[in-house]
Amino acid sequence: MLETEVGGLRLDNPLMPASGILGGKENAMEYLAKRAKIGALVTKSITPEPRKGYDPPIVVSTPCGLVNAVGLSNPGKKALRRLVEVGKKFNLPVIVSIAGKDENEFQEVAWEAVDVGASALELNLSCPHAKGMGLEIGMDIKMVKRITEAVATTVDVPVFVKLGYVDRLVETASKALEAGASGLTLINTLRAMVIDVDVMKPVLSNKVGGLSGRAIHPIAVRAIYDVYKETKAPIIGVGGVYEWRDAVELILAGASAVQIGTALVDKGPRVFSEVSAGIAWWLKEKGFKNIKETVGIAVE
Ligand SMILES: Cc1cc2nc3c(=O)[nH]c(=O)nc-3n(C[C@H](O)[C@H](O)[C@H](O)COP(=O)(O)O)c2cc1C
């Protein structure tokens, strides 16, 4: 009942961790795979070379979510084999998330990921706090096209382009699909800041970070709705999912699978079994046989 398919990727369960939440080491992925009901694993965004990231503080908690500026710290492409092995061990597909500054860097990581057995790729074109990467690329439609094309036309696994909430989101998403993306992951964190009133300065060492969690959920619903309405693209939805209702909202707006980030930090691995059970109950209650029947129903 909970099986789904998104952009050519078959999943036994629609839920998976959002990129970055488990950090860049395989032991956290293993910890989750052992304990949670998930359909896939997703890696931290990987760059060709290892990156240290920003100095602490890199994450700050607010009443409505987290603001983080980790700075894309990651172990680099050499760690990919170890990360992908975790999926093989637990019989779970692994989506490798990739970050970089141009199409060559994206290709470099993409090809290595495919070589070591990645099931799919997610191109991070939306990190809001890494200079010359992420959102700076995602806001440039020509770059989105160039990077997507460079990867999608040279690999034989599904490629998802992860976008944040940019002004011309539908146009950007359409360009990524035209360039060969199998689907989209929507959305990333939104640029935000927290100021410490005692020291009267921004808390994060990078000053600006990305807001995730409950506050961004309705924004994710709208982003997915708008893009699905225009493109009918396969979408992995992400943003502020805490309860099964949140996941179902993303599905009704057009998502075929759902990632969970901040709620995993807050609630631990049990969030996946709670949300899974809730979705299954809702499907039965409404008389649906599977998730695919319900994707985008709210979209008019
Ligand atoms: C600490 C932290 C690290 C993150 N690292 C990444 C990353 O490496 N790549 C990426 O695409 N998104 C990254 N994200 C964004 C999440 O994958 C997700 O898009 C976002 O947090 C919204 O989902 P949520 O509200 O369920 O957390 C990170 C988020 C957090 C909180």
PDBQT file of the ligand as one rigid body, heavy atoms in Angstrom, charges set to zero:
ROOT
HETATM    1  C1  LIG A 401      21.469  20.810   9.404  1.00  0.00    +0.000 C 
HETATM    2  C2  LIG A 401      20.942  20.760   7.999  1.00  0.00    +0.000 A 
HETATM    3  C3  LIG A 401      21.796  20.385   6.956  1.00  0.00    +0.000 A 
HETATM    4  C4  LIG A 401      21.325  20.340   5.638  1.00  0.00    +0.000 A 
HETATM    5  N1  LIG A 401      22.169  19.962   4.638  1.00  0.00    +0.000 NA
HETATM    6  C5  LIG A 401      21.695  19.856   3.356  1.00  0.00    +0.000 A 
HETATM    7  C6  LIG A 401      22.531  19.390   2.296  1.00  0.00    +0.000 A 
HETATM    8  O1  LIG A 401      23.699  19.036   2.475  1.00  0.00    +0.000 OA
HETATM    9  N2  LIG A 401      21.996  19.330   1.040  1.00  0.00    +0.000 N 
HETATM   10  C7  LIG A 401      20.693  19.685   0.764  1.00  0.00    +0.000 A 
HETATM   11  O2  LIG A 401      20.263  19.598  -0.385  1.00  0.00    +0.000 OA
HETATM   12  N3  LIG A 401      19.871  20.103   1.770  1.00  0.00    +0.000 NA
HETATM   13  C8  LIG A 401      20.347  20.199   3.031  1.00  0.00    +0.000 A 
HETATM   14  N4  LIG A 401      19.498  20.598   4.041  1.00  0.00    +0.000 N 
HETATM   15  C9  LIG A 401      18.086  20.924   3.711  1.00  0.00    +0.000 C 
HETATM   16  C10 LIG A 401      17.170  19.714   3.907  1.00  0.00    +0.000 C 
HETATM   17  O3  LIG A 401      17.545  18.636   3.087  1.00  0.00    +0.000 OA
HETATM   18  C11 LIG A 401      15.701  20.097   3.637  1.00  0.00    +0.000 C 
HETATM   19  O4  LIG A 401      15.553  20.494   2.290  1.00  0.00    +0.000 OA
HETATM   20  C12 LIG A 401      15.211  21.212   4.540  1.00  0.00    +0.000 C 
HETATM   21  O5  LIG A 401      15.740  21.094   5.844  1.00  0.00    +0.000 OA
HETATM   22  C13 LIG A 401      13.684  21.263   4.621  1.00  0.00    +0.000 C 
HETATM   23  O6  LIG A 401      13.165  20.085   5.194  1.00  0.00    +0.000 OA
HETATM   24  P1  LIG A 401      12.734  19.984   6.747  1.00  0.00    +0.000 P 
HETATM   25  O7  LIG A 401      11.866  21.170   7.031  1.00  0.00    +0.000 OA
HETATM   26  O8  LIG A 401      12.043  18.668   6.859  1.00  0.00    +0.000 OA
HETATM   27  O9  LIG A 401      14.001  20.041   7.540  1.00  0.00    +0.000 OA
HETATM   28  C14 LIG A 401      19.959  20.665   5.363  1.00  0.00    +0.000 A 
HETATM   29  C15 LIG A 401      19.104  21.018   6.423  1.00  0.00    +0.000 A 
HETATM   30  C16 LIG A 401      19.574  21.067   7.725  1.00  0.00    +0.000 A 
HETATM   31  C17 LIG A 401      18.623  21.448   8.835  1.00  0.00    +0.000 C 
ENDROOT
TORSDOF 0
